Each structure stands twice: as C-alpha cells, then as structure tokens.
C-alpha cells in the first residue's frame, strides 16, 4: 500500500479587481477498491462558499461562489490517498469476452452505447483503418488487442506537451504525428470505440517517484489516460502515453465521455476581456510524510 499526498494549485492574476462568477472544481480523487481518499481539503483565496455535488459520471464536483472583488484567485486542492493497486494485475475476463469480437450483454450495452459512440468525425475512415490493423485475424485475444493498440499509440505518435487548451482530433493527431497525453488518450479511446468497445477518458494524477514516466509537462499538471470496459474484468485502465495497463501509479479524479468534461477548474469573471494577466498550475504527487 502506498500513501500519497497530492497538491494541485491553480492561480489567476488580474490587472484590476474583478467580480468572480461561480467556479466549478473537480479536484477530489475518485474512490475505488484500490484507492481510498483519507483526507481532502480545498483552500481558496479569496474566501468562497463551497457546495458539493456529483455529476452524471459520479465525479465529485465543488462549486465555489464568491462575493466582492479581487485581483488574485488561488484555488488549491490537497488530498491524501492510499493506493493499493499492483504493477501487474490479473484481469478476470468473462469467458465470452476473452476473444474479440464479442458482444456486450443487452443490459451492459444500454449503458455503454454512448461511451462506444465515436465523438469525432472520421469521414475517410483513417482512424478506423489504423485501429483495424491491430486486429490479428478473424478472432484475436481481447486483452492482447487492447494492449497492442495502447502501445501502438506512442509507436506512431511522438509525445509533445502542449500548454494550450483543447484536444486534437484523432485524425489530426495521426496526421501531425505528435500530441500530448490527452491527445494520446483521445486517440486510443476513439480507436477502441471504432472497434466496438465501450471506453471513457480519465483525468487525474500520475505518481512518478523515479521521474521515468511521460506526461507531466515539466512543472507538473494533470495526466490523461483511458479505461475500457471488458465483461468480467470491468473497467481496465490503459495509459498509452506510458505504454502501461492497470492503475498502479494512477490517481483518477474524473471519468468522462469527452475530454472537455474533465476540466479541473472552470469559471468566469465580470470585467474587461483583457483583465486576466496570468494563470499558472502546479501539481505535486509525493509520498505522505510520516506514513
């Protein structure tokens, strides 16, 4: 079991005082059988009134409401977690799903259908042809197919961090030959969706004590990966950026259908369009002191 402390700080600076609108915060990790949240606090300056809810995916959302004006906004989430995943998990896949293609049950498909629908156009079938090339015959081992496709993303695409908002479309990523961790995740998810799998995007934190992994954008930021639903095993994590399967070093915060639904902090202010002068984000994931 690994005990970790996550600190996620977002700072906004304005060149004149502004009135802040409500801000939507997704900073609290999701609890799973392998991840337990021991403590979670949100520190905000200036002070805000927080209300808590969950979205349609079960992600925990805090809404911050402000009074008065300010020229600086600092939002910090501090979380202590216990992570008990193993590096080489064994997945108990249902017998009917060990070979691809397989058919989801009617009950599963009712809920998975929106997560199996591709979110980006593929008019020339470039993405579906690329994904289909990983299918090794009329039937193939399901887990091997998913693992090969995940490893195929960094084999085709070079990693390059991007500070700008948004995500490249999968066909754009294939054409450019480079992308960030969120571009890798979207490419993988859309590829497995083109093969009929239910898949979702995950945003959260990456624990990298040895500094050997990719996707932290230098000073630290959130990380993006994917989960695919396989009967019997359930949701299996794939991190195509680091060619890994399973969540032994991953701390999920949000699972979503589309990447734009996973913004850690979003909000508005009332003021001139050029009032915002700077924004910075820092993330650290480290062993909990005294643990």
Protein Blocks (a to p, Z undefined) as FASTA:
>chain_A
ZZdddddddddddfbdcddddddddfbccddfkbccfbdcddddddddddddddfkopac
dddddedjdfbdcdddddddddfbdfbdcddddfklmpccddddfklmmmmmmmmpcfbd
cfkommmmmmmmmpgcjbdcfklmmmmmmmmmmmmpccdddfbgcjddfklmmmnopacf
klmmmmmmmmmmmnopacdddddddddfkopaghilonopcddddddddehjlpadddfk
nopgcjklbccfbdcfbfklmcfbgcdddddfklpmbdcddddddddehZZ
